[in-house]
């Protein structure tokens, strides 16, 4: 089987992670305290994408991409509650125009983890006007980019963001209140933003973003662990969509498609004292506590998730599938397994499964939040301190997949050692 001729192939570009100099964000302020970032670095340099975006987009096209998933920086665009920065809006207009001129179909993300300092100081997502403030921001961006972009995600991986901020309290922003209140405001923002985007661009398609996960019980023979895993998997995959449905007075108008990210499976154990985490504690294979971003590869899990979301009868865009590794051969194998699983799912999924895109996470190595620059997700290696770009072999392997719509045997032999080879 081959992927459809209209299928979108690309990679993600996270504003704060690769642009650098995002000084008005809550994350920039939070990064300054020692020991918060594991390698002691900050996001100031990123990957230099702020000034190199044209070359980066041309490189993406050279690597066979026909689409790109771009997040814009809310703090850069709205550095103060009463001011939108025209220079920043013009910058992103140039970025999206460059994408179009390169033959890349863009997908725009309005909120990707960071938010303006002024917004956080007003209570963040606990402020009574949080959703309407975000709608005002979305309206400005949509007015600028509406003619250049059809695909939109208002908030990227909202449930994952809520987990890191409110359940784990490992990211900035939880000081203002609790998880449920923030969830309600984010869900309302999804609805209001969808309306604002469509006002500026009636042809726009607005999606809901999910960082999907298959959750496994640490002890498969324990009914407590099994129940905790079941509840956690439902929360991660469905809670935000359910909350947005509750917040919407217009049916499913807030969701034209599902933007599904997938980084693997996670394990949990039942923890009766872990109240804030819903009694489900993420653990590794030895049962040691880990963070919510700790996953292990499980390509078959993407088949389970696609089956789950197909029931919503919406198109699915895979908006972030990747792994952090220093071994690019491992990334080649990761891509091969996940594309194979995708092809198998699409072949057997019936009319209910409609997958339109596969975006690797990510195009460039960048600042990976609490991990700093110690994790490499990029198809393109970014060398410090000069920020030289070098496509990894996995980038050329993905190009071959994009050009042929399948995994050719020749490409696999060229880029990927088979399992068991030395």
TIZATI-692583 format. One record per residue: residue in one letter; x, y, z of N, C-alpha, C, O in turn. Coordinates in steps of 0.001 Angstrom, whole numbers, plus 500000, padded with zeros to 6 digits. Layout:
BEGIN
AXYZXYZXYZXYZ
...
This chain:
BEGIN
X500836498794500000500000500000500000500868501252500000501958501265500573
X500374502302499352501035503594499352500144504628500015498920504497500022
X500767505657500571500015506768501114499426507583499963499988507591498868
X498294508275500194497632509014499110498531510088498510499436510595499172
X498274510427497256499066511463496585498923512817497266499826513650497191
X497795513038497928497550514312498612498106514334500030497925515323500740
X498770513283500453499262513178501827500310514258502098501104514605501223
X500295514783503332501233515820503738502380515209504539502163514448505482
X503609515558504141504815515107504835505569516342505319505761517289504557
X505991516336506566506722517493507048507326517253508404507499516112508833
X507647518346509081508223518286510423507763519510511196507266520474510613
X507932519466512503507485520544513370508609521554513607509790521209513611
X508206522804513802509121523886514159508510524603515366507527525330515222
X509080524404516540508562524997517779509212526333518046510435526409518174
X508424527391518134508957528756518198510004528931519292511148529279518999
X509628528696520545510539528952521660511765528050521582512844528423522043
X511605526884521009512681525898520996513776526225519999514945525925520245
X513418526836518873514417527028517818514633528485517418515663528807516825
X513691529372517727513878530764517308514952531453518130515811532146517584
X514904531262519449515791531975520341515254533352520692514369533882520020
X515806533921521758515517535313522155514036535586522372513533536638521977
X513338534649522997511910534828523293511784535407524702511286534745525613
X512236536640524869512479537215526188511222537617526945511288537836528155
X510084537721526276508852538137526958508034536939527457506905537115527916
X508578535748527375507828534549527739508036534163529199509051534499529809
X507058533454529742507186532951531102508347531960531224508993531880532269
X508607531212530158509690530245530197511043530923530275511922530451530997
X511239532028529543512523532719529608512816533147531040513939532981531517
X511835533687531721512041534090533119512323532871533991513191532914534863
X511590531787533756511719530589534587513083529910534385513634529321535315
X513612529999533171514889529347532862516075529947533610517116529299533718
X515947531153534123517095531858534681517560531284536010518719531466536383
X516678530590536737517085530054538034517935528811537848517573527933537066
X519062528716538553519952527557538405519241526239538702518334526180539532
X519669525187538008519240523798538188517880523478537569517456522323537580
X517203524469537038515918524174536411516095523521535042515282522691534633
X517160523900534338517456523311533035518674522406533205519695522830533748
X518570521190532753519538520166533138520953520419532672521903520024533347
X521117521071531529522485521341531090522929522761531441523987523213531003
X522106523468532241522465524815532650522324525857531567522720527005531767
X521770525489530419521620526412529298520280527138529380519458526850530250
X520072528075528470518781528736528306518378528638526835519124528126526000
X517214529127526552516697529078525177517169530241524324516720530384523187
X518069531083524845518391532332524158518848532110522722518437532852521829
X519693531101522476520173530894521112519235530011520291519141530168519074
X518534529075520962517682528146520239518474527462519140519524526870519389
X517955527551517915518710527076516755518916528214515758519262527979514600
X518701529452516217518881530595515334517846530701514229518067531383513228
X516703530019514411515701529964513342515041531317513097514505531551512014
X515070532206514079514417533507513933514953534259512718514195534932512019
X516251534146512466516848534839511331517170533900510170517479534364509072
X517100532584510396517472531623509362516250530885508791516394529850508140
X515080531412509033513880530671508668513797530387507175513341529313506781
X514227531323506336514135531091504892514973529887504475514505529020503737
X516208529842504952517078528715504616516544527410505200516649526358504568
X515969527473506408515439526259507026514245525717506244514110524506506070
X513384526611505776512224526163505006512644525620503644512076524641503161
X513631526253503031514154525724501773514776524344501980514638523459501136
X515461524172503112516055522872503422514974521821503613515120520690503151
X513889522185504291512781521244504459512241520789503112511962519607502914
X512097521724502194511611521358500858512617520461500136512234519507499458
X513903520774500288514948519942499689514892518517500232515232517565499530
X514461518377501485514367517068502122513046516363501802512702515372502445
X512317516865500824511126516182500340509837516550501020508797515966500712
X509863517513501951508646517888502661507733518701501742508198519475500905
X506434518510501918505469519358501211504584520121502193503610520759501795
X504934520049503492504169520730504538505096521042505704506187520485505816
X504641521938506566505420522286507757504467522699508865503481523395508622
X504762522271510068503940522579511243504692523618512073505694523295512711
X504217524857512065504927525988512653504150526541513845502963526846513736
X504825526666514975504195527393516079504724528818516089505910529056515861
X503832529759516356504209531161516494504292531492517982503669530828518809
X505055532506518307505286532867519705504282533919520158504330535068519719
X503376533516521038502443534468521635503190535584522370502848536751522180
X504199535279523204504908536367523888505556537362522929505585538561523206
X506070536876521816506720537777520870505684538662520176505934539840519921
X504530538090519877503484538825519170502751539799520097502391540898519677
X502530539404521352501813540261522301502639540415523572502339539770524577
X503662541244523553504547541386524708503918542101525896504435542023527010
X502812542795525669502085543463526749500596543278526512500154543082525380
X499824543341527596498389543071527493497701544003526501496738543613525842
X498196545233526397497547546232525542498321546509524262498107547535523616
X499233545586523886500048545884522707500375544623521920500877543638522462
X500076544684520626500521543660519696501686544231518895501627545361518410
X502732543443518764503942543899518109503800543709516596503796542582516099
X503685544813515883503490544732514435504691544094513746504534543389512750
X505883544338514269507075543745513667507043542223513770507436541520512840
X506569541721514916506485540272515096505447539669514157505682538624513549
X504301540330514041503281539838513115503797539851511677503555538914510915
X504505540913511313505066540982509961506107539880509751506214539309508666
X506869539594510806507866538524510710507182537197510377507608536487509466
X506122536865511115505460535586510857504744535579509504504593534528508881
X504316536732509063503746536799507718504812536441506687504526535750505709
X506041536911506904507130536558505998507464535070506089507751534427505079
X507422534529507312507704533104507489506701532254506712507089531340505984
X505418532556506868504390531753506197504384532006504691504068531101503919
X504727533218504261504870533483502828506039532688502264505964532178501146
X507121532582503033508278531814502588507931530342502472508354529664501535
X507153529851503437506728528453503369505949528200502083506187527217501381
X505011529107501783504204528947500568505072529000499315504872528220498383
X506035529918499292506894530051498112507790528837497931508248528562496822
X508046528104499022508845526873498948508000525656498587508530524560498403
X506688525846498485505814524713498185505427523915499412505096522735499308
X505466524549500579505116523885501834503739524336502302503478525535502404
X502859523385502587501554523702503169501737523900504671502149522967505360
X501441525090505198501700525319506617500519524946507510499357525049507116
X500843524519508697499882524358509783500350525265510907501504525183511327
X499471526128511402499847527126512403499377526712513795498218526349513990
X500295526772514758499997526527516173500102527858516901501120528543516797
X499068528228517633499025529525518306499612529501519717500179530498520165
X499485528388520412500009528271521779500799526983521874500244525889521773
X502103527125522068502967525953522218503805526133523481504953526574523425
X503217525786524607503844525729525934504087527097526543503663527334527674
X504756528014525839505079529305526452503918530280526323503082530172525426
X503894531226527241502890532287527186503513533571527733504549533519528396
X502896534722527464503503535984527896503579536106529414502719535598530134
X504604536778529882504756537013531318503538537746531867503038537410532941
X503058538752531127501923539529531624500680538656531807499893538874532729
X500508537681530936499360536785531040499483535919532296498507535733533024
X500665535401532542500880534592533746500680535414535010500106534936535988
X501156536650534983501029537505536164499579537867536459499244538213537593
X498716537791535449497288538056535658496523536807536084495296536829536168
X497241535723536351496593534490536774496597533398535738496104532299535991
X497155533688534557497233532673533521495851532161533145494923532940532929
X495730530849533072494479530232532643493453530142533766492434529466533625
X493718530827534887492706530919535939491996532270535938491031532476536674
X492481533181535110491802534456535011490438534297534356490272533510533424
X489478535044534846488120534927534312488041535289532840487148534826532130
X488978536120532376488962536546530977490050535862530152490356536319529051
X490640534778530658491764534129529973491392533708528550492140533965527607
X490257533074528402489862532568527079489622533709526099489990533600524930
X489016534794526552488754535918525647490043536659525307490176537183524201
X490998536712526246492301537304525948493007536506524857493602537076523943
X492934535197524962493556534347523947492837534507522605493473534480521552
X491526534672522642490774534892521410491222536186520723491340536230519498
X491471537235521507491934538495520929493277538302520217493500538819519122
X494155537549520864495453537235520248495258536434518969495865536742517943
X494425535422519024494172534584517848493607535405516695493951535179515535
X492741536352517020492132537187515980493201538006515239493144538159514019
X494170538527515996495252539292515373496097538415514451496441538820513341
X496425537217514917497250536323514101496482535863512868497034535828511769
X495224535513513044494419535048511921494244536144510872494244535862509674
X494097537392511315493971538493510370495248538659509547495205539084508392
X496384538318510155497669538459509469497969537269508565498487537439507461
X497640536060509035498050534834508338496905534112507642497123533101506975
X495686534624507792494522533903507280494595533584505797494109532541505360
X495194534468505028495302534215503598496441533291503219496584532910502057
X497258532928504213498440532102503949498348530713504564499165529843504263
X497369530506505413497317529260506167495874528787506293494983529566506630
X495651527497506018494318526921506138494182526048507389493099525970507970
X495266525395507806495229524458508929495694525156510206496733525816510221
X494906525003511286495206525703512541495012524770513750494075523975513801
X495916524896514702495752524287516032495875525406517065496965525948517248
X494790525764517740494886526845518729495870526554519849496719527390520159
X495769525381520461496641525027521586497258523666521304496544522693521060
X498575523599521338499278522355521045499375521493522300499882521935523331
X498881520247522202498963519271523287498515519836524641499277519796525607
X497287520362524719496845521034525952496840520130527174497222520571528258
X496418518878527032496363518003528206497763517694528717497972517583529926
X498727517555527805500108517331528218500635518565528952501310518442529975
X500327519750528430500744520990529099500136521074530503500827521433531456
X498872520750530628498226520765531944498877519771532899499028520049534089
X499258518617532375499915517611533211501239518124533743501518518014534937
X502066518692532851503388519144533286503292520325534245504106520460535158
X502289521183534032502180522390534846501470522125536169501970522511537226
X500300521464536125499458521377537316499552520055538060499470520039539288
X499719518961537359499802517678538047501215517401538543501408516902539651
X502207517732537708503602517512538115504247518743538738505129518626539588
X503805519916538314504387521187538752505880521261538429506684521742539228
X506226520774537246507611520819536783507832521929535764508975522224535415
X506765522545535285506858523657534351506238524898534992505433524767535914
X506586526077534534506038527299535138504555527476534847504056527050533806
X503852528119535797502468528504535553501446527959536518500284528360536454
X501831527045537426500835526406538287500488527226539523499521526909540216
X501246528264539810501063528981541063499682529609541211499228529849542330
X499012529876540096497755530598540162496540529786540550495509530372540880
X496611528447540528495429527660540849495574526225540409496685525706540304
X494434525575540149494431524143539913494133523735538484493822524554537619
X494242522432538276494124521802536965492743522008536337492647522403535175
X491694521749537081490352521748536491489931523123535996489330523247534929
X490247524158536773489893525513536343490635525890535067490057526497534166
X491915525532534990492692525820533782492165525024532593492110525541531477
X491782523782532820491215522955531747489967523610531169489793523649529951
X489105524119532030487861524747531549488159525974530696487523526175529661
X489116526796531116489449527991530342490099527636529007489813528268527990
X490970526630529004491590526203527750490550525643526782490619525883525577
X489598524903527316488536524357526474487684525478525888487304525430524718
X487388526487526704486639527636526199487451528386525146486899528878524161
X488759528470525357489627529147524389489621528418523053489664529054522000
X489569527104523085489511526326521841488282526719521031488372526932519822
X487128526817521703485886527170521011485936528603520468485625528843519301
X486332529552521327486347530957520924487358531208519809487104531985518888
X488502530542519904489538530736518898489107530193517543489387530804516511
X488431529053517540487934528498516284487035529505515580487121529678514364
X486171530170516348485283531173515757486068532361515222485763532873514145
X487089532810515976487875533968515553488656533671514278488756534525513397
X489210532465514175489978532096512983489073532049511764489452532504510685
X487883531500511933486973531378510787486435532735510349486083532905509182
X486365533705511260485965535052510860486964535634509864486585536285508890
X488252535385510128489303535919509269489521535056508032489925535552506980
X489251533772508168489522532834507075488414531793507040488543530740507664
X487324532064506321486173531147506312486512529733505874485804528792506232
X487590529564505100487979528233504633488883527498505618489332526386505340
X489149528112506757490090527526507716489559526219508291488353526026508444
X490496525328508604490207524087509310490905524164510655492126524304510727
X490117524069511726490642524239513082490596522898513800489544522263513869
X491719522473514328491806521160514960492002521219516454492291522271517023
X491839520074517075492167519873518490493429519021518549493532517993517880
X494388519462519360495661518772519471495653517820520660495189518169521746
X496169516616520443496269515602521498497661514987521442498103514528520389
X498341514980522569499569514190522672499148512807523160499057512560524362
X498896511925522224498331510629522547499339509712523220500549509849523036
X498827508787523992499698507826524666498951506526524907497753506518525188
X499676505440524791499215504152525282499809503991526673501024504086526847
X498968503751527652499425503684529045499355502241529531498303501604529480
X500471501748529992500570500361530436500678500298531961501326501159532557
X500065499306532608500237499138534055501619498595534367502110497714533661
X502255499108535418503561498587535797503474497088536080504324496315535637
X502452496689536811502217495272537084500938494860536370499848495186536840
X501039494157535254499832493810534499498888492879535256497737492706534857
X499364492285536338498523491387537132497827492110538283497022491517539001
X498143493399538454497538494178539529496290494894539019496389495715538107
X495123494604539583493920495329539141494003496815539447493402497624538740
X494745497192540498494891498614540840495731499329539779495376500418539328
X496839498713539387497664499317538338496918499351537008497004500330536266
X496189498283536713495452498220535452494389499310535383494204499948534346
X493693499515536498492660500552536530493277501941536427492741502810535741
X494403502153537107495081503445537026495530503725535596495405504853535118
X496052502708534909496497502884533528495328503195532608495426504051531728
X494222502495532819493039502720531984492516504139532136492194504800531149
X492433504600533370491938505962533629492891507007533062492464508009532488
X494187506760533230495171507720532750495172507789531226495308508877530666
X495026506674530556494994506687529094493777507454528593493874508203527622
X492646507275529242491455508023528831491658509518529067491297510330528216
X492228509885530200492457511307530481493374511922529441493057512968528875
X494497511292529185495483511837528262494901512008526865495128513028526215
X494160511025526410493713511023525023492393511751524798492180512313523724
X491497511752525798490135512218525545489665513363526420488673514009526082
X490340513645527544489805514619528489489609515991527876488571516616528090
X490588516476527113490446517832526573489330517901525537488572518871525508
X489224516892524695488144516885523704486792516891524402485883517610523988
X486655516103525446485400516076526203485122517425526841483982517889526840
X486165518065527393485971519377528016485587520421526974484745521280527237
X486201520354525791485853521301524734484426521100524253483738522066523924
X483975519849524210482581519590523850481638520191524894480595520746524549
X482007520076526163481182520650527234481167522164527157480168522801527490
X482296522748526708482400524205526658481760524792525422481565526005525343
X481429523954524457480940524448523178479422524476523134478759523519523533
X478885525575522648477441525663522449477099525502520964475981525781520532
X478096525041520195477879524895518752478272523495518292478860523328517223
X477953522516519085478255521142518709479743520913518609480490521231519534
X480184520354517477481599520062517276482266521101516384483260520805515722
X481733522299516362482298523345515517483704523742515894484391524379515096
X484153523392517074485493523728517518486532522762516945487729522990517123
X486113521689516260487041520625515877486743520124514467485806519357514247
X487573520581513507487461520071512135488347518857511919488073518034511045
X489399518741512703490311517603512581491000517373513922490871518181514842
X491718516287514023492476515954515234493954515983514893494402515286513983
X494708516789515620496157516813515487496748515889516538496787516231517719
X497205514730516116497651513688517048499173513592517067499797513312516043
X499766513826518234501193513598518443501375512258519140500492511805519868
X502521511625518917502767510326519544504261510117519721505036510191518768
X504649509853520970506054509631521279506296508262521908507432507936522251
X505255507464522064505436506126522598504485505810523730503506506520523960
X504788504737524432503957504270525543504573504699526869505778504934526959
X503746504796527881504226505104529213503683504065530195502683503401529922
X504345503937531327503919503021532379503479503818533591504036504874533890
X502483503306534281502068503921535544501801502826536573501556501667536237
X501857503233537824501422502358538911500425503106539770500443504335539832
X499573502378540417498617502984541333499370503512542543500155502796543165
X499118504784542870499803505441543987498765506152544842498371507270544511
X498307505536545940497195506092546726497470507461547329496534508182547674
X498753507832547463499071509140548044499294510212546977499488511384547300
X499266509810545718499522510751544625498195511354544154497751511122543030
X497586512119545029496244512647544783496238513612543606495367513537542739
X497223514528543576497265515526542508497393514878541139496921515430540146
X498023513717541077498204513013539817497134511994539532497316511132538673
X496006512074540242494919511144539988495247509712540376494681508770539821
X496167509541541332496562508229541862497318507380540835497507506182541046
X497746507980539741498527507270538728499906507909538663500024509089538331
X500945507152538974502301507680539023503119507108537873503260505889537779
X503665507952536990504511507449535903505780506802536455506416507338537362
X506139505652535900507323504920536356508060504353535145507511504269534046
X509331503962535373510076503282534323509921501777534492509126501319535312
X510686501002533711510534499550533734510928498926535066510553497791535359
X511690499673535881512084499166537204511160499655538320511348499315539488
X510163500454537947509224500965538934509643502265539579509016502701540545
X510701502903539065511166504174539617510345505330539043509968505313537872
X510076506325539874509301507473539434510005508207538288511221508394538315
X509230508617537286509762509385536160508795510516535840507717510610536428
X509189511376534903508328512472534477507375511990533384507563510924532797
X506362512791533131505307512397532186505801512296530750505127511692529915
X506964512873530440507483512764529083508382511546528896509004511387527846
X508451510689529909509261509473529810508431508388529129507451507896529688
X508834508025527922508092507012527169509067505977526632510276506202526593
X508528504854526224509330503859525517508649503554524190507430503664524061
X509446503173523217508912502990521872507877501868521837508058500798522418
X506790502159521134505719501182520963504970501565519687503898502168519740
X505547501206518545504957501616517270503542501099517107502704501758516490
X503269499919517658501913499372517554500909500251518272499719500220517956
X501374501037519236500473501910519974499793502932519096498665503343519370
X500485503352518024499870504343517144498656503754516441497705504471516128
X498688502436516190497537501767515579496346501796516529495213502023516105
X496603501567517811495523501612518805494928503015518896493709503172518970
X495786504031518889495292505404518982494506505811517747493467506463517854
X494997505429516578494268505762515358492890505121515365491916505730514923
X492806503901515861491506503228515956490579503972516913489383504101516653
X491138504460518023490333505204518999489794506497518409488603506786518522
X490668507278517779490254508582517275489452508488515985488720509419515648
X489575507391515265488755507210514070487274507202514415486438507535513574
X486944506827515640485546506781516058484916508169516109483691508292516103
X485740509214516160485212510579516168484861511075514765484278512146514599
X485226510276513762484864510578512364485393511938511913484695512702511247
X486634512220512289487303513439511859488627513076511193489234512063511538
X489080513892510245490425513666509698491475513737510810491316514473511784
X492536512968510649493619512941511626494907513376510941495268512860509884
X495593514333511559496925514723511130497895514322512238497727514731513387
X498899513534511904499930513185512882500886514367512961501713514570512071
X500766515146514031501416516450514120502638516446515031503003517488515576
X503262515314515201504485515229515998504750513787516370504212513290517359
X505572513112515592505967511736515885507487511715515866508096511961514825
X508105511424517004509553511478517014510154510869518258509448510463519181
X511475510814518263512201510283519409513480511088519601514081511570518641
X513882511224520860515142511884521181516240510836521224516145509862521971
X517284511032520425518364510059520389519616510686519800519539511584518961
X520773510205520248522051510559519633522390509587518501523318509830517729
X521643508495518404521888507452517408520876507616516289519725507198516420
X521300508223515187520337508492514122519849507218513459518762507208512881
X520619506146513527520116504889513000518870504447513761517940503893513175
X518857504698515074517664504383515866516476505202515385515344504716515378
X516731506449514981515638507277514459515135506731513123513932506753512861
X516037506246512284515627505610511034514689504436511305513633504311510684
X515088503586512234514269502425512567512936502855513164511900502250512886
X512965503906513987511744504454514572510781504893513474509596504563513514
X511292505639512494510438506099511402509902504924510597508722504890510248
X510767503964510304510318502813509532509176502094510230508160501793509603
X509328501815511521508294501077512248506987501854512290505913501271512139
X507070503166512494505842503952512632505149504163511290503919504168511228
X505910504334510224505291504446508904504671503107508510503577503071507946
X505358502018508801504791500696508515503478500497509265502506499992508704
X503456500896510535502229500757511330501130501645510768499969501239510710
X501491502856510353500505503765509756499915503155508491498697503165508308
X500759502630507624500274502019506390499352500841506681498319500673506033
X499735500033507655498894498891508022497554499361508580496512498785508267
X497579500386509389496336500920509963495417501473508890494209501242508919
X495989502203507943495178502792506889494608501730505957493521501901505403
X495330500652505787494851499578504934493694498823505558492797498358504855
X493713498701506888492686497911507572491677498763508332490754498230508948
X491848500094508293491034500951509149489630501213508666488810501708509440
X489309500902507411487962501140506909487705502611506642488625503428506658
X486437502940506394486064504302506023486218505296507171486321506500506935
X486234504809508402486282505731509536487644506347509771487747507362510460
X488705505753509209490060506257509448490502507100508261490580506619507130
X490790508368508539491157509323507499492389510081507967492266511116508622
X493577509577507638494831510201508058495364511025506898495498510530505779
X495671512298507177496040513221506105497517513642506114498014514144505107
X498229513443507246499576514011507335500433513251508334499931512603509253
X501748513351508127502728512816509067503825513868509222504610514102508304
X503867514500510402504902515484510716505878514871511719505487514469512815
X507147514806511332508171514346512268508406515418513331508277516615513071
X508745514969514503509156515885515573510641515634515839511021514648516471
X511450516536515349511136517824514755512065518068513575512872517202513237
X511961519255512932512871519547511828514291519755512342515241519203511789
X514435520555513405515748520960513908515948520511515354514991520418516123
X517188520238515712517521520113517134517305521469517786517609522503517192
X516781521467519009516540522734519679516513522588521181516979521596521742
X515956523599521816515848523657523275514671522786523716513521523080523393
X514960521729524442513928520770524828513514520943526296513572520012527099
X513093522178526610512480522480527890513404522131529055514549522584529056
X512983521375530017513824521093531189515103520331530821516068520321531585
X515099519699529660516275518940529231517297519804528507518374519320528159
X516980521066528275517904521936527568518221521404526183517322521046525423
X519515521356525858519949520869524547520481519439524611521179518987523704
X520144518730525696520666517369525868519853516330525112520281515181525007
X518708516698524589517887515775523801517829516268522359517604517450522099
X518036515341521430518044515697520010516895514978519299516885513753519181
X515944515758518836514809515227518081514922515490516584514155514926515803
X515868516339516167515836516874514809516195515893513711517111515081513847
X515443515987512609515889515357511374517176516026510901518005515420510222
X517315517295511281518502518073510920519283518375512193518755518965513136
X520541517965512206521406518222513360521853519679513350522280520196512318
X521754520340514509522210521712514666523419521698515595523302521333516765
X524564522090515081525810522039515838526051523348516565525910524426515988
X526411523248517824526730524438518605528251524573518687528958523566518716
X528766525817518725528021527072518843527666527736517514526952528739517508
X528148527203516387527951527897515119526596527713514479526268528416513524
X525784526768514988524429526499514511524406526013513056523442526251512329
X525480525328512643525480524749511307524442523632511226524264522864512172
X523766523553510093522736522546509855523317521379509042523969521588508019
X523075520165509506523487518967508774522349517957508799522048517414509862
X521707517685507667520650516665507664521190515308508088522229514866507599
X520491514657508989520837513307509401520416512312508320519573512638507484
X520991511098508321520520510075507375519013509840507452518375509546506441
X518442509970508655516995509781508802516216510798507981515110510508507527
X516785511995507783516114513013506971516017512561505512514999512782504856
X517071511934505013517055511452503630516162510220503499515522510014502467
X516126509411504542515224508261504546513767508731504489512959508180503742
X513442509757505286512082510293505277511763510924503918510625510857503455
X512766511534503282512540512096501951512148510996500966511246511181500148
X512823509863501046512509508766500147511082508262500376510378507921499426
X510666508218501637509293507812501956508306508808501350507304508417500751
X508601510105501514507699511140500993507607511088499468506533511296498903
X508709510817498813508714510799497355507974509597496776507436509670495671
X507944508485497526507350507258496997506058506851497702505351505954497242
X505752507510498816504519507182499530504545505841500217503499505315500597
X505722505285500379505862503983501021507323503798501408508155504670501159
X507627502661502016509005502356502382509583501403501345509238500221501309
X510447501920500519511081501070499512512174500229500161512883500691501055
X512293499030499712513323498136500253514712498734500101515544498604500999
X514967499378498989516281499955498770516622501036499775517761501137500229
X515625501848500122515875502930501073516162502373502459517023502880503177
X515444501341502823515669500732504133517097500195504237517763500385505255
X517560499531503193518914498985503222519955500089503249521023499933503842
X519644501196502609520605502277502536520769503012503854521888503350504240
X519660503264504553519701504116505735519567503382507069519972503923508098
X519025502199507084518686501574508360519271500165508445519005499322507588
X520056499921509467520436498545509750519226497795510239518427498336511003
X519077496561509813517966495761510299518230495326511732519378495166512145
X517159495141512476517295494689513853518081493390513891517805492459513134
X519053493339514770519888492158514901521215492300514186522145491538514453
X521324493295513251522592493543512600523552494208513559523121494925514462
X524797493996513390525792494634514265526103496032513748526916496742514340
